[in-house]
Amino acid sequence: MSTTDLLVDLGPTVLVDIGLKSRSASGQRPDLAEKGIKALIDTGAGADCIDDDLAVRLGLPITDEGEISGVGGRHRAFIYTARVYVPGLNRLLFQRFTGVRLEGGGQWHRVILGRTFLRQYRLTYDGPSGGVELTAD
């Protein structure tokens, strides 16, 4: 597939590391439990999301519960807290993720980075070339 076709089929994707605690010393690259997790950059998502099964496997704490809505309608969801490291930005974030059924729904991504994530960054989407660039100001 061409990069343009991949961008259309899969959407803008970054690889992230995710977990609860880093196992590395302060000042070193974070060493989180899961590495190279595919994360969709989704400008239509109002919040950041994580696959429920991944959150359970990582032992992420449930810090809240709320109602969310999407193409499948409204439903209740757990809110997890996790650290996510974005190597392409060299950024370690500690934030909330809404639990959703990504893998169970046949999705390729395990994390969705929505507008709450994007408010800190610039996203350049170049459809004709298939290129995506995520930068910090």
TASUL-V227347 format. One record per pair of residues at least 6 apart in sequence whose C-alpha atoms are under 8 Angstrom apart, sorted by the first residue. I is the first residue (numbers start at 1). J is the second residue. Records with the same first field share a line. If there is no record, write none. Layout:
I->J, J
This chain:
2->130
3->129, 130, 131
4->127, 128, 129, 130, 131
5->130
6->130
7->127, 130, 131
10->108
11->40, 41
12->40, 41, 42, 125, 132
13->38, 39, 40, 41
14->38, 39, 40, 41, 86, 88
15->35, 36, 37, 38, 39, 86, 87
16->35, 36, 37, 38, 39, 84, 85, 86, 87
17->31, 32, 33, 34, 35, 36, 37, 84, 85, 86, 87
18->32, 33, 34, 35, 37, 82, 83, 84, 85
19->32, 33, 34, 58, 60, 82, 83, 84
20->32, 33, 58, 59, 60, 81, 82, 83
21->32, 33, 83
22->30, 31, 32, 33
23->30, 31, 32
24->30, 31
30->85, 92
32->83, 84, 85
33->58
37->109, 110, 111
38->108, 109, 110, 111
39->109, 110, 111, 112, 113
40->109, 111, 112, 113
41->112, 113, 114
42->112, 113, 114, 115
43->114, 115, 118
44->114, 115
45->112, 113, 114, 115
46->114, 115, 116
47->97, 98, 113, 114, 115, 116, 117
48->96, 97, 98, 111, 112, 113, 114, 115, 116, 117
49->97, 98, 99, 100, 111, 112, 113, 114
50->97, 98, 99, 100, 102, 110, 111, 112
51->99, 100, 101, 102, 103, 110, 111
52->99, 100, 101, 102
53->101, 103
54->110
55->80, 99
60->80, 81, 82
61->80, 81, 82
62->78, 79, 80, 81
63->78, 79, 80, 81
64->78, 79, 80
65->76, 77, 78, 79
66->76, 77, 78, 79
67->74, 75, 76, 77
68->74, 75, 76, 77
69->75
77->98, 99, 100
78->98, 99
79->96, 97, 98, 99
80->96, 97, 98, 99
81->94, 95, 96, 97
82->94, 95, 96, 97
83->92, 93, 94, 95
84->92, 93, 94, 95
85->91, 92, 93
86->92
89->134, 135, 136
102->108, 109, 110, 111
103->109, 110
120->136, 137
121->134, 135, 136, 137
122->133, 134, 135, 136, 137
123->132, 133, 134, 135
124->132, 133, 134
125->131, 132, 133
126->132
